Amino acid sequence: MGAGVDRVLRSGETGALTRPPGLEAPMTAGSIVPTLPVPLLRDGLGREAASLSLRRVAREVGMSPNGLRYFLQGASPRSATRVKLERWLAARGKVTRPPNVGQFVRLLNELSVDLSPAQTLELGRALAELLVQSYEVRRLSPPRWVQDLLRYYRARRGKAASEVA
């Protein structure tokens, strides 16, 4: 890369081509790993398209209305398109629906597949308590889903590990 490109990358004028601290190569749409599962991305974009309009969402994302329509109907997006869709949805900054206990427990079970059921239960309990503490430190009341999560893991304190898995 030439000196001019490096100057632009450091100044932050190119949006997607900024360097996080410690990263030597510039980030491009192809180097960013999408984080949302496609069904969740599709659901979130579908909700936004229903509340705004398909054409408006497509224009704001930077793709054709037909491309967005095909994605919403089940087509698999290319990785660069998926990154654009995720960034647009994240920039909207609103949660379309709160998480629920079942989603959290399933995700935790998938992430802790190498742990014993008792360790997974303890991890879930610790995470639920950490969430409550985090809200309390900010002087906020924990949302209902966090309270439900805490109740779920406290209720399982006396159960055997085989009953939880």
Long-range contacts (C-beta under 8 A, 24 or more apart in sequence): 1-26, 29-79, 29-80, 29-83, 29-84, 30-79, 30-80, 32-83, 34-79, 34-82, 34-83, 34-86, 35-86, 36-86, 36-89, 38-76, 38-77, 38-82, 41-82, 41-85, 41-86, 41-89, 42-71, 42-72, 42-74, 43-96, 44-89, 44-96, 45-71, 45-72, 45-85, 45-89, 46-72, 47-96, 48-89, 48-92, 48-96, 57-88, 60-88, 61-85, 61-88, 62-88, 98-143, 98-144, 98-145, 99-145, 100-145, 100-148, 101-145, 101-148, 101-149, 101-152, 104-145, 104-149, 105-152, 109-165, 116-161, 117-161, 117-162, 117-164, 117-165, 118-161, 120-164, 120-165, 121-153, 121-156, 121-161, 121-164, 124-149, 124-152, 124-153, 125-153, 125-154, 125-156, 125-157, 128-152, 128-153
